């Protein structure tokens, strides 16, 4: 769970800036829009962190364990 949270922490600014850079109009923030933006970006960050963990971090850790295994 800690790796997932750390991955979300690292990916969250990228997702926010990516969303804000694609907007063509100026924002007029209302409370429902803020809630939707916040919840959506948090959910998307955790999904991206899960994919990062499964496809990048998992195989890398397996490779590291195979290389650094103690020989008996």
PDB file of N, CA, C and O in Angstrom:
ATOM      1  N   UNK A   1       0.816  -1.195   0.000  1.00  0.00           N
ATOM      2  CA  UNK A   1       0.000   0.000   0.000  1.00  0.00           C
ATOM      3  C   UNK A   1       0.865   1.266   0.000  1.00  0.00           C
ATOM      4  O   UNK A   1       0.489   2.283  -0.583  1.00  0.00           O
ATOM      5  N   UNK A   2       2.004   1.192   0.649  1.00  0.00           N
ATOM      6  CA  UNK A   2       2.880   2.368   0.702  1.00  0.00           C
ATOM      7  C   UNK A   2       3.440   2.696  -0.680  1.00  0.00           C
ATOM      8  O   UNK A   2       3.543   3.869  -1.040  1.00  0.00           O
ATOM      9  N   UNK A   3       3.802   1.680  -1.454  1.00  0.00           N
ATOM     10  CA  UNK A   3       4.320   1.924  -2.806  1.00  0.00           C
ATOM     11  C   UNK A   3       3.243   2.509  -3.705  1.00  0.00           C
ATOM     12  O   UNK A   3       3.523   3.360  -4.549  1.00  0.00           O
ATOM     13  N   UNK A   4       2.012   2.051  -3.523  1.00  0.00           N
ATOM     14  CA  UNK A   4       0.902   2.572  -4.317  1.00  0.00           C
ATOM     15  C   UNK A   4       0.652   4.051  -3.985  1.00  0.00           C
ATOM     16  O   UNK A   4       0.442   4.865  -4.884  1.00  0.00           O
ATOM     17  N   UNK A   5       0.675   4.383  -2.717  1.00  0.00           N
ATOM     18  CA  UNK A   5       0.478   5.769  -2.306  1.00  0.00           C
ATOM     19  C   UNK A   5       1.623   6.658  -2.780  1.00  0.00           C
ATOM     20  O   UNK A   5       1.396   7.792  -3.201  1.00  0.00           O
ATOM     21  N   UNK A   6       2.850   6.148  -2.712  1.00  0.00           N
ATOM     22  CA  UNK A   6       3.991   6.923  -3.182  1.00  0.00           C
ATOM     23  C   UNK A   6       3.921   7.127  -4.695  1.00  0.00           C
ATOM     24  O   UNK A   6       4.243   8.205  -5.196  1.00  0.00           O
ATOM     25  N   UNK A   7       3.502   6.097  -5.415  1.00  0.00           N
ATOM     26  CA  UNK A   7       3.328   6.235  -6.856  1.00  0.00           C
ATOM     27  C   UNK A   7       2.258   7.260  -7.203  1.00  0.00           C
ATOM     28  O   UNK A   7       2.425   8.045  -8.136  1.00  0.00           O
ATOM     29  N   UNK A   8       1.161   7.254  -6.456  1.00  0.00           N
ATOM     30  CA  UNK A   8       0.109   8.249  -6.678  1.00  0.00           C
ATOM     31  C   UNK A   8       0.625   9.646  -6.357  1.00  0.00           C
ATOM     32  O   UNK A   8       0.281  10.612  -7.039  1.00  0.00           O
ATOM     33  N   UNK A   9       1.441   9.751  -5.329  1.00  0.00           N
ATOM     34  CA  UNK A   9       2.039  11.040  -4.955  1.00  0.00           C
ATOM     35  C   UNK A   9       2.921  11.578  -6.083  1.00  0.00           C
ATOM     36  O   UNK A   9       2.919  12.779  -6.355  1.00  0.00           O
ATOM     37  N   UNK A  10       3.665  10.701  -6.729  1.00  0.00           N
ATOM     38  CA  UNK A  10       4.541  11.128  -7.814  1.00  0.00           C
ATOM     39  C   UNK A  10       3.767  11.447  -9.088  1.00  0.00           C
ATOM     40  O   UNK A  10       4.139  12.367  -9.816  1.00  0.00           O
ATOM     41  N   UNK A  11       2.707  10.710  -9.368  1.00  0.00           N
ATOM     42  CA  UNK A  11       1.972  10.880 -10.611  1.00  0.00           C
ATOM     43  C   UNK A  11       0.893  11.964 -10.544  1.00  0.00           C
ATOM     44  O   UNK A  11       0.467  12.470 -11.583  1.00  0.00           O
ATOM     45  N   UNK A  12       0.455  12.321  -9.358  1.00  0.00           N
ATOM     46  CA  UNK A  12      -0.650  13.256  -9.209  1.00  0.00           C
ATOM     47  C   UNK A  12      -0.389  14.621  -9.859  1.00  0.00           C
ATOM     48  O   UNK A  12      -1.268  15.110 -10.570  1.00  0.00           O
ATOM     49  N   UNK A  13       0.762  15.257  -9.657  1.00  0.00           N
ATOM     50  CA  UNK A  13       1.001  16.548 -10.329  1.00  0.00           C
ATOM     51  C   UNK A  13       1.019  16.430 -11.850  1.00  0.00           C
ATOM     52  O   UNK A  13       0.578  17.347 -12.543  1.00  0.00           O
ATOM     53  N   UNK A  14       1.518  15.323 -12.373  1.00  0.00           N
ATOM     54  CA  UNK A  14       1.553  15.133 -13.823  1.00  0.00           C
ATOM     55  C   UNK A  14       0.139  15.066 -14.378  1.00  0.00           C
ATOM     56  O   UNK A  14      -0.149  15.647 -15.425  1.00  0.00           O
ATOM     57  N   UNK A  15      -0.742  14.361 -13.681  1.00  0.00           N
ATOM     58  CA  UNK A  15      -2.130  14.239 -14.115  1.00  0.00           C
ATOM     59  C   UNK A  15      -2.846  15.582 -14.025  1.00  0.00           C
ATOM     60  O   UNK A  15      -3.600  15.940 -14.929  1.00  0.00           O
ATOM     61  N   UNK A  16      -2.621  16.323 -12.953  1.00  0.00           N
ATOM     62  CA  UNK A  16      -3.264  17.637 -12.804  1.00  0.00           C
ATOM     63  C   UNK A  16      -2.797  18.590 -13.897  1.00  0.00           C
ATOM     64  O   UNK A  16      -3.621  19.241 -14.539  1.00  0.00           O
ATOM     65  N   UNK A  17      -1.493  18.682 -14.118  1.00  0.00           N
ATOM     66  CA  UNK A  17      -0.981  19.584 -15.142  1.00  0.00           C
ATOM     67  C   UNK A  17      -1.427  19.152 -16.530  1.00  0.00           C
ATOM     68  O   UNK A  17      -1.707  19.993 -17.385  1.00  0.00           O
ATOM     69  N   UNK A  18      -1.493  17.854 -16.757  1.00  0.00           N
ATOM     70  CA  UNK A  18      -1.990  17.363 -18.046  1.00  0.00           C
ATOM     71  C   UNK A  18      -3.429  17.755 -18.290  1.00  0.00           C
ATOM     72  O   UNK A  18      -3.796  18.119 -19.407  1.00  0.00           O
ATOM     73  N   UNK A  19      -4.242  17.683 -17.260  1.00  0.00           N
ATOM     74  CA  UNK A  19      -5.642  18.081 -17.398  1.00  0.00           C
ATOM     75  C   UNK A  19      -5.762  19.582 -17.625  1.00  0.00           C
ATOM     76  O   UNK A  19      -6.516  20.021 -18.493  1.00  0.00           O
ATOM     77  N   UNK A  20      -5.038  20.353 -16.866  1.00  0.00           N
ATOM     78  CA  UNK A  20      -5.145  21.804 -16.981  1.00  0.00           C
ATOM     79  C   UNK A  20      -4.590  22.329 -18.308  1.00  0.00           C
ATOM     80  O   UNK A  20      -5.067  23.338 -18.826  1.00  0.00           O
ATOM     81  N   UNK A  21      -3.591  21.650 -18.852  1.00  0.00           N
ATOM     82  CA  UNK A  21      -2.998  22.092 -20.116  1.00  0.00           C
ATOM     83  C   UNK A  21      -3.899  21.803 -21.310  1.00  0.00           C
ATOM     84  O   UNK A  21      -3.740  22.437 -22.353  1.00  0.00           O
ATOM     85  N   UNK A  22      -4.840  20.868 -21.195  1.00  0.00           N
ATOM     86  CA  UNK A  22      -5.699  20.525 -22.320  1.00  0.00           C
ATOM     87  C   UNK A  22      -6.958  21.380 -22.390  1.00  0.00           C
ATOM     88  O   UNK A  22      -7.702  21.296 -23.367  1.00  0.00           O
ATOM     89  N   UNK A  23      -7.212  22.197 -21.379  1.00  0.00           N
ATOM     90  CA  UNK A  23      -8.411  23.033 -21.385  1.00  0.00           C
ATOM     91  C   UNK A  23      -8.224  24.200 -22.349  1.00  0.00           C
ATOM     92  O   UNK A  23      -7.167  24.831 -22.383  1.00  0.00           O
ATOM     93  N   UNK A  24      -9.251  24.473 -23.120  1.00  0.00           N
ATOM     94  CA  UNK A  24      -9.194  25.553 -24.103  1.00  0.00           C
ATOM     95  C   UNK A  24      -9.835  26.842 -23.592  1.00  0.00           C
ATOM     96  O   UNK A  24      -9.639  27.908 -24.177  1.00  0.00           O
ATOM     97  N   UNK A  25     -10.601  26.747 -22.501  1.00  0.00           N
ATOM     98  CA  UNK A  25     -11.301  27.914 -21.975  1.00  0.00           C
ATOM     99  C   UNK A  25     -10.846  28.181 -20.550  1.00  0.00           C
ATOM    100  O   UNK A  25     -10.239  27.319 -19.915  1.00  0.00           O
ATOM    101  N   UNK A  26     -11.133  29.355 -20.055  1.00  0.00           N
ATOM    102  CA  UNK A  26     -10.816  29.690 -18.673  1.00  0.00           C
ATOM    103  C   UNK A  26     -11.791  28.980 -17.734  1.00  0.00           C
ATOM    104  O   UNK A  26     -12.923  28.669 -18.104  1.00  0.00           O
ATOM    105  N   UNK A  27     -11.330  28.738 -16.537  1.00  0.00           N
ATOM    106  CA  UNK A  27     -12.152  28.049 -15.555  1.00  0.00           C
ATOM    107  C   UNK A  27     -13.015  29.032 -14.771  1.00  0.00           C
ATOM    108  O   UNK A  27     -12.588  30.145 -14.464  1.00  0.00           O
ATOM    109  N   UNK A  28     -14.206  28.612 -14.460  1.00  0.00           N
ATOM    110  CA  UNK A  28     -15.049  29.286 -13.486  1.00  0.00           C
ATOM    111  C   UNK A  28     -15.429  28.206 -12.486  1.00  0.00           C
ATOM    112  O   UNK A  28     -16.409  27.486 -12.679  1.00  0.00           O
ATOM    113  N   UNK A  29     -14.657  28.097 -11.426  1.00  0.00           N
ATOM    114  CA  UNK A  29     -14.808  26.981 -10.495  1.00  0.00           C
ATOM    115  C   UNK A  29     -16.050  27.141  -9.634  1.00  0.00           C
ATOM    116  O   UNK A  29     -16.245  28.161  -8.973  1.00  0.00           O
ATOM    117  N   UNK A  30     -16.864  26.133  -9.658  1.00  0.00           N
ATOM    118  CA  UNK A  30     -17.972  26.028  -8.718  1.00  0.00           C
ATOM    119  C   UNK A  30     -17.679  24.839  -7.819  1.00  0.00           C
ATOM    120  O   UNK A  30     -16.792  24.036  -8.110  1.00  0.00           O
ATOM    121  N   UNK A  31     -18.410  24.731  -6.749  1.00  0.00           N
ATOM    122  CA  UNK A  31     -18.154  23.647  -5.806  1.00  0.00           C
ATOM    123  C   UNK A  31     -18.296  22.262  -6.451  1.00  0.00           C
ATOM    124  O   UNK A  31     -17.417  21.425  -6.244  1.00  0.00           O
ATOM    125  N   UNK A  32     -19.354  21.977  -7.220  1.00  0.00           N
ATOM    126  CA  UNK A  32     -19.439  20.645  -7.855  1.00  0.00           C
ATOM    127  C   UNK A  32     -18.297  20.360  -8.830  1.00  0.00           C
ATOM    128  O   UNK A  32     -17.825  19.227  -8.919  1.00  0.00           O
ATOM    129  N   UNK A  33     -17.856  21.378  -9.557  1.00  0.00           N
ATOM    130  CA  UNK A  33     -16.731  21.175 -10.466  1.00  0.00           C
ATOM    131  C   UNK A  33     -15.445  20.864  -9.710  1.00  0.00           C
ATOM    132  O   UNK A  33     -14.657  20.021 -10.139  1.00  0.00           O
ATOM    133  N   UNK A  34     -15.234  21.539  -8.592  1.00  0.00           N
ATOM    134  CA  UNK A  34     -14.042  21.268  -7.779  1.00  0.00           C
ATOM    135  C   UNK A  34     -14.063  19.853  -7.214  1.00  0.00           C
ATOM    136  O   UNK A  34     -13.037  19.174  -7.195  1.00  0.00           O
ATOM    137  N   UNK A  35     -15.225  19.410  -6.755  1.00  0.00           N
ATOM    138  CA  UNK A  35     -15.344  18.053  -6.212  1.00  0.00           C
ATOM    139  C   UNK A  35     -15.080  17.026  -7.310  1.00  0.00           C
ATOM    140  O   UNK A  35     -14.347  16.060  -7.097  1.00  0.00           O
ATOM    141  N   UNK A  36     -15.672  17.233  -8.476  1.00  0.00           N
ATOM    142  CA  UNK A  36     -15.469  16.297  -9.587  1.00  0.00           C
ATOM    143  C   UNK A  36     -14.008  16.274 -10.033  1.00  0.00           C
ATOM    144  O   UNK A  36     -13.460  15.200 -10.280  1.00  0.00           O
ATOM    145  N   UNK A  37     -13.380  17.424 -10.138  1.00  0.00           N
ATOM    146  CA  UNK A  37     -11.980  17.498 -10.550  1.00  0.00           C
ATOM    147  C   UNK A  37     -11.079  16.814  -9.528  1.00  0.00           C
ATOM    148  O   UNK A  37     -10.179  16.059  -9.896  1.00  0.00           O
ATOM    149  N   UNK A  38     -11.322  17.078  -8.240  1.00  0.00           N
ATOM    150  CA  UNK A  38     -10.490  16.501  -7.184  1.00  0.00           C
ATOM    151  C   UNK A  38     -10.661  14.991  -7.122  1.00  0.00           C
ATOM    152  O   UNK A  38      -9.674  14.256  -7.111  1.00  0.00           O
ATOM    153  N   UNK A  39     -11.892  14.526  -7.082  1.00  0.00           N
ATOM    154  CA  UNK A  39     -12.137  13.073  -7.005  1.00  0.00           C
ATOM    155  C   UNK A  39     -11.620  12.361  -8.249  1.00  0.00           C
ATOM    156  O   UNK A  39     -11.027  11.286  -8.155  1.00  0.00           O
ATOM    157  N   UNK A  40     -11.844  12.958  -9.402  1.00  0.00           N
ATOM    158  CA  UNK A  40     -11.375  12.351 -10.647  1.00  0.00           C
ATOM    159  C   UNK A  40      -9.864  12.266 -10.723  1.00  0.00           C
ATOM    160  O   UNK A  40      -9.318  11.249 -11.153  1.00  0.00           O
ATOM    161  N   UNK A  41      -9.189  13.316 -10.314  1.00  0.00           N
ATOM    162  CA  UNK A  41      -7.729  13.290 -10.389  1.00  0.00           C
ATOM    163  C   UNK A  41      -7.131  12.328  -9.361  1.00  0.00           C
ATOM    164  O   UNK A  41      -6.108  11.699  -9.632  1.00  0.00           O
ATOM    165  N   UNK A  42      -7.747  12.204  -8.199  1.00  0.00           N
ATOM    166  CA  UNK A  42      -7.246  11.252  -7.189  1.00  0.00           C
ATOM    167  C   UNK A  42      -7.455   9.821  -7.666  1.00  0.00           C
ATOM    168  O   UNK A  42      -6.554   8.990  -7.550  1.00  0.00           O
ATOM    169  N   UNK A  43      -8.628   9.528  -8.198  1.00  0.00           N
ATOM    170  CA  UNK A  43      -8.905   8.172  -8.694  1.00  0.00           C
ATOM    171  C   UNK A  43      -7.981   7.837  -9.857  1.00  0.00           C
ATOM    172  O   UNK A  43      -7.419   6.743  -9.910  1.00  0.00           O
ATOM    173  N   UNK A  44      -7.823   8.762 -10.778  1.00  0.00           N
ATOM    174  CA  UNK A  44      -6.936   8.536 -11.918  1.00  0.00           C
ATOM    175  C   UNK A  44      -5.486   8.372 -11.470  1.00  0.00           C
ATOM    176  O   UNK A  44      -4.750   7.578 -12.057  1.00  0.00           O
ATOM    177  N   UNK A  45      -5.067   9.098 -10.455  1.00  0.00           N
ATOM    178  CA  UNK A  45      -3.708   8.961  -9.930  1.00  0.00           C
ATOM    179  C   UNK A  45      -3.476   7.573  -9.340  1.00  0.00           C
ATOM    180  O   UNK A  45      -2.425   6.973  -9.566  1.00  0.00           O
ATOM    181  N   UNK A  46      -4.443   7.060  -8.589  1.00  0.00           N
ATOM    182  CA  UNK A  46      -4.284   5.734  -8.004  1.00  0.00           C
ATOM    183  C   UNK A  46      -4.349   4.629  -9.054  1.00  0.00           C
ATOM    184  O   UNK A  46      -3.664   3.616  -8.914  1.00  0.00           O
ATOM    185  N   UNK A  47      -5.148   4.798 -10.093  1.00  0.00           N
ATOM    186  CA  UNK A  47      -5.171   3.816 -11.179  1.00  0.00           C
ATOM    187  C   UNK A  47      -3.828   3.820 -11.899  1.00  0.00           C
ATOM    188  O   UNK A  47      -3.279   2.758 -12.195  1.00  0.00           O
ATOM    189  N   UNK A  48      -3.299   4.998 -12.181  1.00  0.00           N
ATOM    190  CA  UNK A  48      -1.989   5.096 -12.832  1.00  0.00           C
ATOM    191  C   UNK A  48      -0.887   4.528 -11.941  1.00  0.00           C
ATOM    192  O   UNK A  48       0.045   3.896 -12.437  1.00  0.00           O
ATOM    193  N   UNK A  49      -0.987   4.751 -10.628  1.00  0.00           N
ATOM    194  CA  UNK A  49       0.009   4.205  -9.698  1.00  0.00           C
ATOM    195  C   UNK A  49      -0.072   2.686  -9.654  1.00  0.00           C
ATOM    196  O   UNK A  49       0.956   2.016  -9.560  1.00  0.00           O
ATOM    197  N   UNK A  50      -1.272   2.139  -9.721  1.00  0.00           N
ATOM    198  CA  UNK A  50      -1.421   0.683  -9.753  1.00  0.00           C
ATOM    199  C   UNK A  50      -0.808   0.106 -11.014  1.00  0.00           C
ATOM    200  O   UNK A  50      -0.105  -0.903 -10.956  1.00  0.00           O
ATOM    201  N   UNK A  51      -1.064   0.729 -12.146  1.00  0.00           N
ATOM    202  CA  UNK A  51      -0.464   0.262 -13.400  1.00  0.00           C
ATOM    203  C   UNK A  51       1.055   0.395 -13.369  1.00  0.00           C
ATOM    204  O   UNK A  51       1.767  -0.485 -13.853  1.00  0.00           O
ATOM    205  N   UNK A  52       1.546   1.478 -12.810  1.00  0.00           N
ATOM    206  CA  UNK A  52       2.992   1.661 -12.668  1.00  0.00           C
ATOM    207  C   UNK A  52       3.591   0.562 -11.800  1.00  0.00           C
ATOM    208  O   UNK A  52       4.651   0.023 -12.117  1.00  0.00           O
ATOM    209  N   UNK A  53       2.922   0.237 -10.721  1.00  0.00           N
ATOM    210  CA  UNK A  53       3.417  -0.787  -9.813  1.00  0.00           C
ATOM    211  C   UNK A  53       3.404  -2.175 -10.460  1.00  0.00           C
ATOM    212  O   UNK A  53       4.351  -2.947 -10.309  1.00  0.00           O
ATOM    213  N   UNK A  54       2.338  -2.480 -11.172  1.00  0.00           N
ATOM    214  CA  UNK A  54       2.206  -3.816 -11.769  1.00  0.00           C
ATOM    215  C   UNK A  54       3.151  -4.009 -12.949  1.00  0.00           C
ATOM    216  O   UNK A  54       3.799  -5.050 -13.055  1.00  0.00           O
ATOM    217  N   UNK A  55       3.239  -3.024 -13.833  1.00  0.00           N
ATOM    218  CA  UNK A  55       3.989  -3.199 -15.069  1.00  0.00           C
ATOM    219  C   UNK A  55       5.446  -2.762 -15.003  1.00  0.00           C
ATOM    220  O   UNK A  55       6.250  -3.232 -15.809  1.00  0.00           O
ATOM    221  N   UNK A  56       5.813  -1.896 -14.091  1.00  0.00           N
ATOM    222  CA  UNK A  56       7.190  -1.411 -14.013  1.00  0.00           C
ATOM    223  C   UNK A  56       7.880  -1.912 -12.744  1.00  0.00           C
ATOM    224  O   UNK A  56       8.938  -2.537 -12.808  1.00  0.00           O
ATOM    225  N   UNK A  57       7.279  -1.636 -11.613  1.00  0.00           N
ATOM    226  CA  UNK A  57       7.940  -1.920 -10.344  1.00  0.00           C
ATOM    227  C   UNK A  57       8.001  -3.412 -10.032  1.00  0.00           C
ATOM    228  O   UNK A  57       9.017  -3.893  -9.532  1.00  0.00           O
ATOM    229  N   UNK A  58       6.934  -4.148 -10.317  1.00  0.00           N
ATOM    230  CA  UNK A  58       6.901  -5.579 -10.029  1.00  0.00           C
ATOM    231  C   UNK A  58       7.978  -6.365 -10.773  1.00  0.00           C
ATOM    232  O   UNK A  58       8.758  -7.079 -10.143  1.00  0.00           O
ATOM    233  N   UNK A  59       8.035  -6.249 -12.099  1.00  0.00           N
ATOM    234  CA  UNK A  59       9.093  -6.959 -12.825  1.00  0.00           C
ATOM    235  C   UNK A  59      10.499  -6.519 -12.441  1.00  0.00           C
ATOM    236  O   UNK A  59      11.419  -7.336 -12.425  1.00  0.00           O
ATOM    237  N   UNK A  60      10.676  -5.246 -12.134  1.00  0.00           N
ATOM    238  CA  UNK A  60      11.987  -4.760 -11.725  1.00  0.00           C
ATOM    239  C   UNK A  60      12.410  -5.378 -10.392  1.00  0.00           C
ATOM    240  O   UNK A  60      13.573  -5.739 -10.212  1.00  0.00           O
ATOM    241  N   UNK A  61      11.466  -5.499  -9.463  1.00  0.00           N
ATOM    242  CA  UNK A  61      11.789  -6.118  -8.174  1.00  0.00           C
ATOM    243  C   UNK A  61      12.100  -7.603  -8.338  1.00  0.00           C
ATOM    244  O   UNK A  61      12.990  -8.128  -7.669  1.00  0.00           O
ATOM    245  N   UNK A  62      11.370  -8.284  -9.227  1.00  0.00           N
ATOM    246  CA  UNK A  62      11.667  -9.690  -9.486  1.00  0.00           C
ATOM    247  C   UNK A  62      13.043  -9.878 -10.082  1.00  0.00           C
ATOM    248  O   UNK A  62      13.762 -10.805  -9.709  1.00  0.00           O
ATOM    249  N   UNK A  63      13.414  -9.017 -10.993  1.00  0.00           N
ATOM    250  CA  UNK A  63      14.742  -9.064 -11.602  1.00  0.00           C
ATOM    251  C   UNK A  63      15.817  -8.767 -10.580  1.00  0.00           C
ATOM    252  O   UNK A  63      16.866  -9.411 -10.569  1.00  0.00           O
ATOM    253  N   UNK A  64      15.565  -7.802  -9.726  1.00  0.00           N
ATOM    254  CA  UNK A  64      16.525  -7.461  -8.674  1.00  0.00           C
ATOM    255  C   UNK A  64      16.720  -8.628  -7.713  1.00  0.00           C
ATOM    256  O   UNK A  64      17.848  -8.906  -7.306  1.00  0.00           O
ATOM    257  N   UNK A  65      15.649  -9.308  -7.347  1.00  0.00           N
ATOM    258  CA  UNK A  65      15.763 -10.465  -6.460  1.00  0.00           C
ATOM    259  C   UNK A  65      16.532 -11.589  -7.122  1.00  0.00           C
ATOM    260  O   UNK A  65      17.308 -12.277  -6.461  1.00  0.00           O
ATOM    261  N   UNK A  66      16.329 -11.792  -8.432  1.00  0.00           N
ATOM    262  CA  UNK A  66      17.045 -12.853  -9.131  1.00  0.00           C
ATOM    263  C   UNK A  66      18.529 -12.547  -9.244  1.00  0.00           C
ATOM    264  O   UNK A  66      19.354 -13.455  -9.144  1.00  0.00           O
ATOM    265  N   UNK A  67      18.878 -11.294  -9.449  1.00  0.00           N
ATOM    266  CA  UNK A  67      20.284 -10.938  -9.592  1.00  0.00           C
ATOM    267  C   UNK A  67      21.005 -10.936  -8.253  1.00  0.00           C
ATOM    268  O   UNK A  67      22.138 -11.408  -8.159  1.00  0.00           O
ATOM    269  N   UNK A  68      20.361 -10.410  -7.217  1.00  0.00           N
ATOM    270  CA  UNK A  68      21.009 -10.253  -5.920  1.00  0.00           C
ATOM    271  C   UNK A  68      20.754 -11.413  -4.955  1.00  0.00           C
ATOM    272  O   UNK A  68      20.979 -11.282  -3.752  1.00  0.00           O
ATOM    273  N   UNK A  69      20.289 -12.538  -5.479  1.00  0.00           N
ATOM    274  CA  UNK A  69      20.017 -13.693  -4.631  1.00  0.00           C
ATOM    275  C   UNK A  69      21.321 -14.243  -4.068  1.00  0.00           C
ATOM    276  O   UNK A  69      22.334 -14.319  -4.764  1.00  0.00           O
ATOM    277  N   UNK A  70      21.274 -14.627  -2.779  1.00  0.00           N
ATOM    278  CA  UNK A  70      22.461 -15.200  -2.140  1.00  0.00           C
ATOM    279  C   UNK A  70      22.674 -16.609  -2.674  1.00  0.00           C
ATOM    280  O   UNK A  70      21.739 -17.403  -2.774  1.00  0.00           O
ATOM    281  N   UNK A  71      23.897 -16.896  -3.007  1.00  0.00           N
ATOM    282  CA  UNK A  71      24.244 -18.233  -3.486  1.00  0.00           C
ATOM    283  C   UNK A  71      24.695 -19.091  -2.320  1.00  0.00           C
ATOM    284  O   UNK A  71      25.473 -18.649  -1.474  1.00  0.00           O
ATOM    285  N   UNK A  72      24.200 -20.324  -2.283  1.00  0.00           N
ATOM    286  CA  UNK A  72      24.570 -21.226  -1.189  1.00  0.00           C
ATOM    287  C   UNK A  72      25.536 -22.281  -1.658  1.00  0.00           C
ATOM    288  O   UNK A  72      25.957 -23.128  -0.870  1.00  0.00           O
TER     289      UNK A  72
END
